[in-house]
Amino acid sequence: MCRELLNQFLLEGRCFVVTGASSGIGRAMAEFIACAGARSVLVARREQELEAAVEAIRSAGGQADFVVGDLSQREALVEIARQCKAKSPRHVVDGVVNAAGINLRQAVDDITLDSWDLTLNLNLATPFFFTREFVPEMLAQSYGRVINIASLQSSRAFPNGLAYGASKGGVCQLTRAMAEAWSRDGICCNAIAPGFFPTELTAPVFANDDTRDWAAVQTTMGRNGKLDDLSGITLFFASAACGYVTGQTLHIDGGFTAR
Ligand SMILES: NC(=O)c1ccc[n+]([C@@H]2O[C@H](COP(=O)([O-])OP(=O)(O)OC[C@H]3O[C@@H](n4cnc5c(N)ncnc54)[C@H](OP(=O)(O)O)[C@@H]3O)[C@@H](O)[C@H]2O)c1
């Protein structure tokens, strides 16, 4: 009974595609998923960084591969997905983590149609169109997991975050809509909304003592995130254990949004 309970969290035999896995949150999530026994297929543009991430997983005894691709190019998504499926021994991807994202931090008056499109496209459109490529096989096996990455800015407005916040607000609703579309057939779709975690994306926040400390003080725990703080929720959302949880966004933010 206890063994069965714990086995729910194991991902052996599964294959997960993780976008944005050349650095930061995506890379960490690809590592957690591989630690639980799945094959992680890492996707991003920078080949050297992907190679290093895959090597780190393999050195630790995990299974990983990578596919190089620019997920902002809509016409490339079908081919990137095809290459990801080819990395899976069963040619089936059991789960998709949509962690590729950008935050251009532009003042309202500096936002252009192009910068708006880039942000909304990569952060909001790609998670839908890319994930949809894997859904037919998930439906055929009545099992799948989708994990999107939302943000504090899904529900809070920060300076210089208008386009980013709009995209991340959309990610929460996209997650509910994916659940509505697919979870009757066994595909659970959820989102993680991280607080402040030190990555390339948040380098400007962490490079400045004032903004870094401000972010920590906003939490009820008095500290910013560490990437390992995302391990438990990643395994839960990726595993059989979340079989009756779908359409949800869970804040992993040390209590930032509790205030
Ligand atoms: N760090 C935080 O505190 C925080 C908080 C809330 C939400 N988030 C979200 O978490 C996600 C991951 O961000 P992060 O903090 O881990 O930042 P990061 O280290 O900058 O990671 C972003 C990832 O996205 C990939 N990427 C960017 N543009 C891409 C493109 N056109 N095609 C393919 N891949 C692309 C990057 O890889 P390449 O450059 O190699 O392509 C990189 O792997 C993002 O959605 C972000 O909005 C982060």
Ligand as a Chemical Component Dictionary entry (heavy atoms), coordinates in Angstrom:
data_LIG
# 
_chem_comp.id                   LIG 
_chem_comp.type                 NON-POLYMER 
_chem_comp.pdbx_formal_charge   0 
_chem_comp.three_letter_code    LIG 
# 
loop_
_chem_comp_atom.comp_id 
_chem_comp_atom.atom_id 
_chem_comp_atom.alt_atom_id 
_chem_comp_atom.type_symbol 
_chem_comp_atom.charge 
_chem_comp_atom.model_Cartn_x 
_chem_comp_atom.model_Cartn_y 
_chem_comp_atom.model_Cartn_z 
_chem_comp_atom.pdbx_ordinal 
LIG N1  N1  N 0  13.021 32.980 -12.960 1  
LIG C1  C1  C 0  11.900 33.374 -12.386 2  
LIG O1  O1  O 0  11.910 33.921 -11.279 3  
LIG C2  C2  C 0  10.591 33.171 -13.097 4  
LIG C3  C3  C 0  9.425  33.592 -12.451 5  
LIG C4  C4  C 0  8.208  33.386 -13.067 6  
LIG C5  C5  C 0  8.139  32.773 -14.292 7  
LIG N2  N2  N 1  9.275  32.388 -14.920 8  
LIG C6  C6  C 0  9.149  31.741 -16.214 9  
LIG O2  O2  O 0  9.907  30.555 -16.222 10 
LIG C7  C7  C 0  10.235 30.226 -17.556 11 
LIG C8  C8  C 0  11.736 29.920 -17.621 12 
LIG O3  O3  O 0  12.430 31.123 -17.359 13 
LIG P1  P1  P 0  13.806 31.158 -16.561 14 
LIG O4  O4  O 0  13.623 32.041 -15.417 15 
LIG O5  O5  O -1 14.293 29.789 -16.344 16 
LIG O6  O6  O 0  14.720 31.956 -17.593 17 
LIG P2  P2  P 0  15.924 31.515 -18.525 18 
LIG O7  O7  O 0  16.994 30.868 -17.745 19 
LIG O8  O8  O 0  16.228 32.742 -19.324 20 
LIG O9  O9  O 0  15.280 30.424 -19.467 21 
LIG C9  C9  C 0  14.521 30.735 -20.602 22 
LIG C10 C10 C 0  14.627 29.550 -21.538 23 
LIG O10 O10 O 0  13.812 29.815 -22.681 24 
LIG C11 C11 C 0  14.559 29.473 -23.830 25 
LIG N3  N3  N 0  14.122 30.273 -24.978 26 
LIG C12 C12 C 0  14.023 31.616 -25.055 27 
LIG N4  N4  N 0  13.627 31.977 -26.276 28 
LIG C13 C13 C 0  13.461 30.817 -26.990 29 
LIG C14 C14 C 0  13.089 30.531 -28.315 30 
LIG N5  N5  N 0  12.792 31.489 -29.198 31 
LIG N6  N6  N 0  13.054 29.225 -28.724 32 
LIG C15 C15 C 0  13.378 28.238 -27.855 33 
LIG N7  N7  N 0  13.722 28.451 -26.568 34 
LIG C16 C16 C 0  13.776 29.741 -26.154 35 
LIG C17 C17 C 0  16.010 29.789 -23.463 36 
LIG O11 O11 O 0  16.902 29.012 -24.236 37 
LIG P3  P3  P 0  17.742 29.519 -25.503 38 
LIG O12 O12 O 0  18.162 30.919 -25.241 39 
LIG O13 O13 O 0  18.853 28.523 -25.560 40 
LIG O14 O14 O 0  16.799 29.377 -26.652 41 
LIG C18 C18 C 0  16.035 29.307 -22.030 42 
LIG O15 O15 O 0  16.279 27.919 -21.993 43 
LIG C19 C19 C 0  9.798  31.402 -18.409 44 
LIG O16 O16 O 0  8.540  31.118 -18.987 45 
LIG C20 C20 C 0  9.630  32.515 -17.405 46 
LIG O17 O17 O 0  8.705  33.473 -17.835 47 
LIG C21 C21 C 0  10.509 32.576 -14.354 48 
# 
loop_
_chem_comp_bond.comp_id 
_chem_comp_bond.atom_id_1 
_chem_comp_bond.atom_id_2 
_chem_comp_bond.value_order 
_chem_comp_bond.pdbx_ordinal 
LIG N1  C1  SING 1  
LIG C1  O1  DOUB 2  
LIG C1  C2  SING 3  
LIG C2  C3  SING 4  
LIG C2  C21 DOUB 5  
LIG C3  C4  DOUB 6  
LIG C4  C5  SING 7  
LIG C5  N2  DOUB 8  
LIG N2  C6  SING 9  
LIG N2  C21 SING 10 
LIG C6  O2  SING 11 
LIG C6  C20 SING 12 
LIG O2  C7  SING 13 
LIG C7  C8  SING 14 
LIG C7  C19 SING 15 
LIG C8  O3  SING 16 
LIG O3  P1  SING 17 
LIG P1  O4  DOUB 18 
LIG P1  O5  SING 19 
LIG P1  O6  SING 20 
LIG O6  P2  SING 21 
LIG P2  O7  DOUB 22 
LIG P2  O8  SING 23 
LIG P2  O9  SING 24 
LIG O9  C9  SING 25 
LIG C9  C10 SING 26 
LIG C10 O10 SING 27 
LIG C10 C18 SING 28 
LIG O10 C11 SING 29 
LIG C11 N3  SING 30 
LIG C11 C17 SING 31 
LIG N3  C12 SING 32 
LIG N3  C16 SING 33 
LIG C12 N4  DOUB 34 
LIG N4  C13 SING 35 
LIG C13 C14 SING 36 
LIG C13 C16 DOUB 37 
LIG C14 N5  SING 38 
LIG C14 N6  DOUB 39 
LIG N6  C15 SING 40 
LIG C15 N7  DOUB 41 
LIG N7  C16 SING 42 
LIG C17 O11 SING 43 
LIG C17 C18 SING 44 
LIG O11 P3  SING 45 
LIG P3  O12 DOUB 46 
LIG P3  O13 SING 47 
LIG P3  O14 SING 48 
LIG C18 O15 SING 49 
LIG C19 O16 SING 50 
LIG C19 C20 SING 51 
LIG C20 O17 SING 52 
# 
